[in-house]
Structure formats: structure tokens, C-alpha cells
Amino acid sequence: MTSETSATRRVLVAKPRGYCAGVDRAVQAVEKALELYGAPIYVRKQIVHNTHVVKTLEERGAIFVDETDEVPEDAIVVFSAHGVAPVVHDQAAQRSLKTIDATCPLVTKVHNEAKRFAASDYDILLIGHEGHEEVEGTAGEAPRHIQLVDGVEGVDRVQVRDPERLVWLSQTTLSVDETNETVARLRERFPKLIDPPSDDICYATQNRQIAVKEIAHEAQLVIVVGSTNSSNSKRLVEVAMDAGADASYLVDNASFIQDEWLDGVTTVGVTSGASVPEELVEGVLAHLAERGFGDVQEVESVAESVRFALPHELRRDLRAAAR
């Protein structure tokens, strides 16, 4: 067996990785709000699913709450990138809260699809994970028309009024392969099932899954940087394993890496979820370099250029402040 020297140890870093346009927009919205209005700024739920980002914003004066009734009247509250149901907007209005809606535009697209199909009296099968904030927000747009399908195992429990008027939508952060499998199983039961007008799984989720597949078949170990409540990060671990990695782990930061994971490993793959700042990836690469994995190669599979403007409420006030 060839001895493991630093020369044989390498790291393949997936590109794209980390922040997507929706996450970047949401985090900037809180940062700009703190600069413009001053602390405290309240945020309903975690602005994005990453513990480091949340902690950093808390240190700057953001206060994270679970529900709008925890926000003092007349205060400023930011809605997270995952979106909220209409009832949440109503509750904020009742409390005279100034709201900044940082919902990702791609999530808003799914909300609009749900409203349109509900208005046409379709039953809507929402593929997603029970309890996820995005699912709760989308389902809240048309609760009498939407039922959740949580993976293939949920297909047999689906009951519909009219199999001729049936459409599926999905949470934006799912595994593309798993979602396709669920849709195929649904179509076996309901051959007239309609596809959404455009792909609901967001471009960034798909691109990061494509990128991790590219490195996973060459890596014995894939490290995914991301928090445990991040759906898209957890999916990257699953995709890496399905694509050929011997092992894959989700870590919040470099301190979570266990040295025994590296035993017998010559190639490590590294990527990060769509809510992860690049500094956490850099920390992982530094940690690996200290253990002999100094040869770092970036593997780009898809080019990304998507950008989203800040929420309109914030842009309006920023323009007014600049006059």
C-alpha cells in the first residue's frame, strides 16, 4: 500500500457552493436595516438556516423571535428568506409593525403558483418536509387546497377530490433526484397530475447538488459545511453518498471535523450549503491543510450569475435616506 504523504492528499472544492442569491439578499436586508434604522431589528425565525450567520447578526443587534407577537408594537421586523403565510402579514399589521419581507423571490414564485392553482380549484400536492418554515408559508397561501407529501413514503396517504384537477409543487431546497422519484410515484397513482409551470427547486439547490456529484465520485470523504436545520445542506450529504462517496458528514464549522474521518483518506471533497458564508469553508480548508491536505483544487461544474435586489421596503427607505 502506498504511504500517505502530504503530496498524495488533496481536497476537491465544489463550485458553486455557499451563499445563493436569496440568502445573500436576506442577510444583506438585516445588515442594511441595522445600519439604516439602528438596533434592535427583530427577525421572525432564523433569517437563514445557519447558526454562524444568526449569531453574527445577533451580535450586531438583531433579535430573533419565533412569532410576531413577540415583537413590540411599532417595531421593525424582517421576515426570513423561507417566506411566511398571509396570516403572518395580517398579524404584523394588527400590531402596527414595520415589515421588511426578505422572502426569496424563488419561494415567492411558488407562493404565487399555489394561489393561482387554488383560485382555479385544483388540489395541490406540496412535496416537502413537514415542519419546514418554507412549507408552512406556502401551505398557508391555500390551506384548503394544499396537502403535504413528505417523500415517496407519503404518496400512498394522498387523497384528492378530483384526479383530473391535480398539480404538484415543491419546497425549493429538496433533493432533485428524490423529488423526481416522488413525482414519478405520484404519477403512477394520478396519471393526469400536472407539473408546475416552471421548476420549483431553486437553481442554487440544483447547482450545488450537481457540483457535489462531480467531486463525490473521486472523493472517499465529502465534508458539507452547513447547519443541521438547513434542508439544502442535509440534502448535499445524501447526494454525495448516492454519487459514490464512501462517507459524508455535515459540519457547522471546522471544529466539528473528527480526525478519524481522515484515516486512510487521500481525497476529501468539500462543499457548503446555500446559507453558508465562505469564511466557514476557508476554516475547513485550513483545518485540512494542517493535517496534510494542502493540495486544493476547485472543481467548477456550473457558472452562477443570479442576483436579487433588496426588498422594496428597504430600497425605498435607503433612497430616502440618501437624499
N, C-alpha and C positions, 0 to 999 in steps of 0.2 A: 504493500500500500504506500502510495506517495505521502511523504510527510507534509503536514500542513504548515506552510510558511506564509509569511505576510504577502509574498509575491503571488501565491495561488488564491488568496482570499479576495473576493470582490463583492461590491454592492451594486445592484441594478436598481436605479431610482426611476420610478414610473413618472411619466409626464404625459398628460396633465395629472395633477394631484392638488390637494388643498382647496383653498377658497374658490367657490364658484361665484358667479356674478350676483346671485341672490343673497348669499351670505355676506359678501363684501358690501353690498348696498345696505343690508340690515345693520351690520356692525358700524358702518360709517354714519348711519342715521342716529344711532345712540351717541356716538362721539360728537357729531356736529350739534346735536341737541344739547349736550352738556356744555359745549363751547358757547352756543348761542343764548341759551336760557339760564345756564348755571345749574348746579346741583341743588336738590336731588332731581333726577329724572326717573320716573317709575317705568318699569318694563314688565308687561304681563307675560309670564312664563320665561323660560330662557330664550334670549334673543336668537341664539342658535345653539345647537346641542354640542357645546364644547365647554368643559369645566374651566380651562385656562382663559378662554375669552370672557366667560361670565365673571370670573374672579378679577380679571384686569379691569373690566368695566365697573365692577363694584368698587374697586379702589379709587376710581375716578369720580364716583358719586352716583352711579346707577343703583337703584333699589329694585330688586326682582321680587315680584309677587305672583301668587297663583291666580288670583281673581281680581276683577276691577273693584270690588267692594273693599279691597284692602288699600286702595289709593285714596288719599284725601281729596275731598271735593275741590274743584277748580285747579287741580294739579295737572301735570303733563304726563301722559302715559304713551309708551310705544308698544305697538302690537308686534309680536315676533314674526320672523320670516315664514313660520309654518302656517300662518293665517288663522282667522277666528270666524266663528259663526256670526250671523247677523244679530243674534241676541246679545252678543258681547258689545257690539257697537251701540245697541239700544241701552244697555246698562251704563255704558260710559256717558252717553248723552244725558241720561237721567241724573247722573252725578256731576254734570257740568264739567266733565274732564276734557282737556285739550288732547286730542289723539293724533298720533303720528303712526300711520299704517305702513309698517315695514314688510308686509306680506310679499313674498317673492312673486314677481309677475307671472311666473310659470304655475304657481299654485293658484293665483287669481284666475288664470285661464281655465283650470279645472273647475273652480267655483262657478265660473260663467257657463261652462258646459253643463254642469249639474242643474243650474237654474233653467237653462234653455230646454233641456230634455224633460225636466219636471213640468215646465209650462205646457209641454206637448203631451203630458200624461204618460210618459214612459216610466217603467220600472228601471231603476239604476242599480247596477251591481258594482259597488265600490271595492276594488281589490286593494287591500291594505292591512295594516296591523292594528288590532284592537287597542284602544287607549292612546294611540299616537295623536299628537296635537293636530297634525295636518288632517288626519282622518276625521277628527271631531269637528274641525272647522268646515270641511267640505260637506260632511253629513248634515251639518246644521243649516246648510243652504236649502235643503229639501228633505227634511226628516221623514215625511210620509211616503217619499218615493225611493229613498236610498236604503239599501241593506248592505252590510259589510260582508265581504268574502275574504276571510283571513287565510289565504293559501289554498292549495289543492284540497286539503282536508275539509275546508269549509264549503266546497261545492255541493256536496250531497244535501246540505241543510237549506239550500236556497229554495224559496217558494215565491212564485211570481203570479201576478194576476193574469197576464196575457203574454205568452211566449213569443208572440208576433210583435210586441212593442217592448223591446228589451235592449238595453245598451250597457256596456261596461265602461267604467272609468277607473283610474288607479291613483294611488299615492305616488308622488313624484320620485321617491327615493328608494324604490324597490329594486330587487334584482331583476334585470331584463329577462333572463332565462327562466326564473321562477314564475314571473308574471305571464310569460308566454305559455308556460305549462298550465297555469291556472286557467287562462283564457281557452286553451285547447280543450281542457276538461269541461269547462262551462259550455263550449260549443257542441260537445258531444250530447249534453242534455238539452241544449237550446240551440238548434241549428240556425235559427233566424237572429241570433244575437248580433247586435250592431256594434261595430268598432267606433271609438271616439273619432271625431273629425281630424285630430292630429295626435301624435304620440304624447301620452301624459307623463311618462317617465322622463325626467328632465335631461337635457343634453349633457349636463355635468355628471350626473349619476351614470349615464351610459358611457361617457368618455372615460371615466375613472375605472369602470369595470372592464372596458376594452384594454386600457393601459395595464391594469394589474394582470390580465390574462397574458399579455405579451411578455411580462417578466416572470410569471409564475412557473411556466414550463421549463425555465432554466434555473430556477432557484429551489434549493432544498427547504429554505425558510423564507416566509414573507411576513414582514412586520408592517402592520397597518396602524398608523397613528390616528387616534380618534377616541372619543369618549363612549362609554358603554350605552348611553342613551341615544346615540347617533345611529339612526337606521341605516343610512347610506354607508357609514363606516363598517358596521357589522356585516352588511352585505358584501363588502370588499373581502373580508376574511373568508366568507363562504365561496365567493367566486374564485379566489386564489387557490383554495383547496380543490375545487372542481376542475381547475385548469392545470393541475399537476403538481402543485407544491406539496412537499412532504408534511409541512407544518405551517400554520399561520396563526399569528396572535394579534390581538387588538391591545394597544398600549396608549395610555393618556400622554405619556412622555417617556424620555429615555430611562428614567428611574424604574420603570416597570419591567424593563428587559431583564430576563434571568440568564446568567452566564451559561447555564446548562443547555439552553436552547441552541447555543452556538457550537456545541460539541459535535465534531465530525462534519461541520458545515463549511463549504468553501464558497458558496454563492448565496447571498442574502438579498432578497427583494425588499424594497421599501416604498411605501406609498402612504397617502393620507386621505382622510375623508374630506368632504366638501365644506366642512365647517372648521377646518384645522389651519391655524396660521403657520407659515413656512418656518418660523423660528423653532417650532417643536420638531419638525423634520430635521432641521440643522442640528438640533441637540441629539437626535438619534444617530445621525451620521457621525458626529463627533464621538459619541459613545462607542460606536462600532470601530471607528478608526483607532481608538485607544486599545482595542482588542485585536488589532491586526488586520482589520478590514479597511485598508486605506485606498484601495483601487475602486473609485466611484465612477460609474458610468450611467449617464442619464439616457433613458430609452423613451423617445417621444413617439407616440402612436397616433395622436390626433392633435391638430392645432386648434386652439381656442382663442376667440376674439370677442366674445359676448360681453357687453357692459350694460348695466341698467342705471337709469337716472335715480337720484334720491327721491324719496316720497314727495309728492307735490306740495303737501303742507309745509314741509321743511324748506323746500326750494323757494316757496313764496316768501317765507319769513327771512331766509337768508338774503334774498334780493332786497327786501325792505330794509334790512339792517345795513346793507352795503350802500344805500342811497345817502 
